[in-house]
């Protein structure tokens, strides 16, 4: 449901930006070719899959149990890149860094025992392929890779301790749109999805007691300064 809401919001934002572009007056600039830097505000929806190995269920049988935990968080980021227009085709590349506030609650047992995961920062790079919908509006798709730091914490209400602290990579597809306000400034929106590699939850004698498969849906609003 949350992913569908984000996709609908992103579609409505794109339609609004196209309509706005058609009503604005511009000078003659090459709006999207060249280097750029920017900042973003980020809304992130997670749907992590947690697998507990050999869990005891009602009939006392041991089997793996999957649990899904969702969380909505806010954050921000910075990015820099370079793009080139050829007729209406756009080719570009970008690097970025992001940070999110809050923590993800994964598993809760009673009132005093829980697992919580934090992903304090993310960085990555993406390649972009776009189409110039109008002289001032660019739509694009992207494909990249990003790395996040993940910390899994076990808590009992009185004390916390780290279960793991590690970095993982994910392949990240994206779709977005930028609107030129003038020769230098642009606003835009982007949706991306990251499905990270599974992380083992360590137990005694180096035996994993389960895995965490972090998944992140990101919706960002961007302000870009185009260096001309």
MIKOL-46171 format. One line per 3 residues: number of its first residue (from 1); their letters; for each residue z, x, y of C-alpha. Coordinates in nm, 2 decimals. Layout:
BEGIN
NUM) a) Z:X:Y | ... $
***
This chain:
BEGIN
1) xxx) 0.00:0.00:0.00 | 0.09:0.28:0.25 | -0.23:0.47:0.17 $
4) xxx) -0.44:0.16:0.23 | -0.26:0.09:0.56 | -0.34:0.45:0.67 $
7) xxx) -0.70:0.42:0.57 | -0.74:0.09:0.76 | -0.57:0.24:1.07 $
10) xxx) -0.80:0.54:1.06 | -1.11:0.32:1.03 | -1.01:0.11:1.33 $
13) xxx) -0.93:0.42:1.53 | -1.28:0.56:1.46 | -1.45:0.24:1.56 $
16) xxx) -1.25:0.24:1.89 | -1.34:0.60:1.97 | -1.71:0.53:1.92 $
19) xxx) -1.70:0.22:2.14 | -1.51:0.43:2.41 | -1.77:0.70:2.39 $
22) xxx) -2.05:0.46:2.47 | -1.88:0.34:2.79 | -1.80:0.68:2.94 $
25) xxx) -2.01:0.90:3.18 | -2.05:1.26:3.10 | -2.19:1.58:3.24 $
28) xxx) -2.45:1.78:3.04 | -2.23:1.99:2.81 | -2.25:2.13:2.46 $
31) xxx) -1.93:1.95:2.36 | -1.88:2.07:2.00 | -2.04:2.41:1.96 $
34) xxx) -1.81:2.71:2.00 | -1.45:2.80:1.95 | -1.16:2.56:2.00 $
37) xxx) -0.78:2.53:1.97 | -0.56:2.23:1.96 | -0.23:2.05:1.87 $
40) xxx) -0.17:1.75:1.65 | 0.09:1.48:1.59 | 0.13:1.41:1.22 $
43) xxx) 0.23:1.11:1.01 | 0.28:1.19:0.64 | 0.32:0.96:0.35 $
46) xxx) 0.42:1.11:0.01 | 0.41:0.97:-0.34 | 0.55:1.24:-0.56 $
49) xxx) 0.54:1.22:-0.93 | 0.85:1.35:-1.11 | 0.85:1.39:-1.49 $
52) xxx) 1.18:1.43:-1.67 | 1.14:1.59:-2.01 | 1.32:1.44:-2.31 $
55) xxx) 1.51:1.18:-2.11 | 1.75:0.94:-2.30 | 1.64:0.58:-2.26 $
58) xxx) 1.79:0.25:-2.37 | 1.70:0.28:-2.74 | 1.85:0.64:-2.75 $
61) xxx) 1.50:0.79:-2.81 | 1.40:1.11:-2.63 | 1.08:1.10:-2.44 $
64) xxx) 0.93:1.21:-2.11 | 0.98:0.97:-1.82 | 0.77:0.95:-1.50 $
67) xxx) 0.93:0.86:-1.17 | 0.74:0.80:-0.85 | 0.92:0.86:-0.51 $
70) xxx) 0.78:0.78:-0.17 | 0.87:0.90:0.17 | 0.73:0.87:0.52 $
73) xxx) 0.78:1.15:0.77 | 0.67:1.28:1.11 | 0.56:1.62:1.22 $
76) xxx) 0.32:1.83:1.43 | 0.08:2.12:1.40 | -0.15:2.36:1.57 $
79) xxx) -0.51:2.45:1.47 | -0.80:2.67:1.58 | -1.16:2.69:1.47 $
82) xxx) -1.53:2.74:1.54 | -1.82:2.50:1.51 | -2.19:2.49:1.56 $
85) xxx) -2.44:2.20:1.62 | -2.79:2.22:1.48 | -2.97:1.91:1.61 $
88) xxx) -2.72:1.64:1.50 | -2.57:1.84:1.21 | -2.24:2.01:1.26 $
91) xxx) -2.10:2.30:1.06 | -1.75:2.44:1.13 | -1.44:2.61:0.99 $
94) xxx) -1.07:2.57:1.09 | -0.73:2.72:1.02 | -0.41:2.53:1.08 $
97) xxx) -0.03:2.52:1.05 | 0.20:2.21:1.02 | 0.57:2.13:1.01 $
100) xxx) 0.75:1.81:0.90 | 1.10:1.68:0.97 | 1.32:1.51:0.71 $
103) xxx) 1.35:1.55:0.34 | 1.22:1.36:0.03 | 1.47:1.19:-0.20 $
106) xxx) 1.34:1.22:-0.55 | 1.60:1.11:-0.81 | 1.93:0.94:-0.74 $
109) xxx) 2.19:0.89:-1.01 | 2.48:0.67:-0.90 | 2.61:0.74:-0.55 $
112) xxx) 2.69:1.11:-0.57 | 2.41:1.28:-0.76 | 2.06:1.34:-0.64 $
115) xxx) 1.75:1.56:-0.62 | 1.59:1.61:-0.28 | 1.27:1.81:-0.19 $
118) xxx) 1.19:1.96:0.14 | 0.85:2.09:0.26 | 0.93:2.25:0.59 $
121) xxx) 0.59:2.40:0.67 | 0.23:2.40:0.56 | -0.07:2.62:0.64 $
124) xxx) -0.43:2.62:0.53 | -0.80:2.64:0.61 | -1.09:2.39:0.59 $
127) xxx) -1.47:2.38:0.61 | -1.62:2.09:0.81 | -1.96:1.92:0.78 $
130) xxx) -2.03:1.66:1.05 | -2.28:1.44:1.22 | -2.32:1.38:1.59 $
133) xxx) -2.30:1.00:1.62 | -2.36:1.02:2.00 | -2.36:1.32:2.24 $
136) xxx) -1.99:1.28:2.28 | -1.87:1.16:1.94 | -1.86:1.37:1.62 $
139) xxx) -1.77:1.24:1.27 | -1.71:1.48:0.99 | -1.58:1.54:0.64 $
142) xxx) -1.38:1.85:0.54 | -1.28:2.03:0.23 | -1.02:2.30:0.23 $
145) xxx) -0.71:2.45:0.07 | -0.35:2.45:0.20 | -0.02:2.61:0.10 $
148) xxx) 0.32:2.45:0.13 | 0.67:2.58:0.08 | 0.87:2.34:-0.14 $
151) xxx) 1.25:2.35:-0.18 | 1.42:2.13:-0.45 | 1.79:2.07:-0.39 $
154) xxx) 2.04:1.93:-0.62 | 2.34:1.76:-0.46 | 2.66:1.60:-0.58 $
157) xxx) 2.79:1.46:-0.25 | 3.02:1.75:-0.20 | 2.79:2.05:-0.23 $
160) xxx) 2.42:2.13:-0.25 | 2.24:2.41:-0.43 | 1.88:2.52:-0.45 $
163) xxx) 1.70:2.43:-0.78 | 1.38:2.61:-0.67 | 1.22:2.75:-0.36 $
166) xxx) 0.85:2.82:-0.41 | 0.50:2.79:-0.26 | 0.21:2.59:-0.40 $
169) xxx) -0.16:2.55:-0.32 | -0.36:2.22:-0.30 | -0.73:2.13:-0.26 $
172) xxx) -0.75:1.91:0.05 | -1.04:1.67:0.13 | -1.04:1.51:0.47 $
175) xxx) -1.24:1.28:0.70 | -1.22:1.26:1.08 | -1.37:1.20:1.42 $
178) xxx) -1.36:1.38:1.76 | -1.44:1.23:2.10 | -1.53:1.45:2.40 $
181) xxx) -1.35:1.35:2.72 | -1.52:1.62:2.93 | -1.67:1.96:2.87 $
184) xxx) -1.34:2.11:2.75 | -1.10:1.83:2.63 | -1.14:1.62:2.32 $
187) xxx) -0.92:1.37:2.13 | -0.96:1.28:1.77 | -0.81:1.14:1.44 $
190) xxx) -0.81:1.28:1.09 | -0.71:1.17:0.75 | -0.65:1.41:0.46 $
193) xxx) -0.50:1.40:0.11 | -0.34:1.69:-0.08 | -0.25:1.68:-0.45 $
196) xxx) -0.05:1.99:-0.53 | -0.01:2.18:-0.85 | 0.29:2.08:-1.06 $
199) xxx) 0.62:2.26:-1.01 | 0.85:2.32:-1.30 | 1.21:2.21:-1.26 $
202) xxx) 1.41:2.50:-1.42 | 1.69:2.44:-1.66 | 1.91:2.66:-1.88 $
205) xxx) 1.76:2.95:-2.07 | 1.44:2.94:-1.86 | 1.34:2.60:-2.01 $
208) xxx) 1.19:2.35:-1.78 | 1.37:2.02:-1.77 | 1.08:1.85:-1.59 $
211) xxx) 0.81:1.88:-1.33 | 0.74:1.77:-0.98 | 0.38:1.69:-0.87 $
214) xxx) 0.39:1.66:-0.48 | 0.12:1.45:-0.32 | 0.07:1.41:0.05 $
217) xxx) -0.14:1.17:0.26 | -0.17:1.28:0.62 | -0.29:1.10:0.93 $
220) xxx) -0.31:1.31:1.24 | -0.40:1.25:1.61 | -0.54:1.56:1.77 $
223) xxx) -0.59:1.70:2.12 | -0.84:1.98:2.13 | -0.94:2.23:2.40 $
226) xxx) -1.30:2.34:2.35 | -1.36:2.69:2.48 | -1.70:2.69:2.66 $
***
